[in-house]
Structure formats: structure tokens, C-alpha cells
């Protein structure tokens, strides 16, 4: 693992561990119907991804350490769909959890996401 990739994993973890507990609680007081936040998981359980949702729409996703803008998304209270290739579908499984699928010309994958 390169130093840059190691920093991508270690730095956010260190920041989260140093944050006050009451700040973490306040962060999760979003309306259960709201999708807004950073949804973190890993494609196939090993390829980290972040889905960034603001103002009720997907604005960006992170993959392989690179942030990519999202120009449009279809958002309902239970599901989000965006992209053409790949197509990402995110289905809410709880107030702060979701199941994501990705379909592209290279194949398909899944990820379990948690809002942070």
C-alpha cells in the first residue's frame, strides 16, 4: 500500500477518533427521510467509496481516492439512482444505512453504506 493510500485510510480514522462524542451524536440528528450526508462503504467489501449527498441530491462520489462530480441523480425517500456507465443504485436499509449496487460495462458490485 502506498503512503498516499495509507493516508486516505488513516487520516480520516484519526480525525474521527479525536472528535468529541457529542459532535458525532449531533451529526446523526438528521431527518430520517433526509439523505444528506457522506455515505461511506466499500465496493465488494474492499474498494472504498463515499457518496456525497447535499440538498437532497448526489453531488459527488469518491472512488480510488478521487472525488468525481455527479451532474444529476434521481432521489426518492427510499432510493437514489445516478450515472449512465456506471449506474449506481442506493437503497435505504435504515436511517443511516443503505445498500448500493453498481453496474458498468466491467461488471457489477455491491457495497454497504453508512452515513457519517
Secondary structure, DSSP 8 states (H G I E B T S, - for coil): --HHHHHHHHHHHHHHHHS-HHHHHHHT-S-TT---EEEEEEETTTEEEEEEEETTEEEEEEETTEEEE---EEE-SSEEEE-SSSEEEEEEEETTEEEEEEEETTEEEEEEEEE-
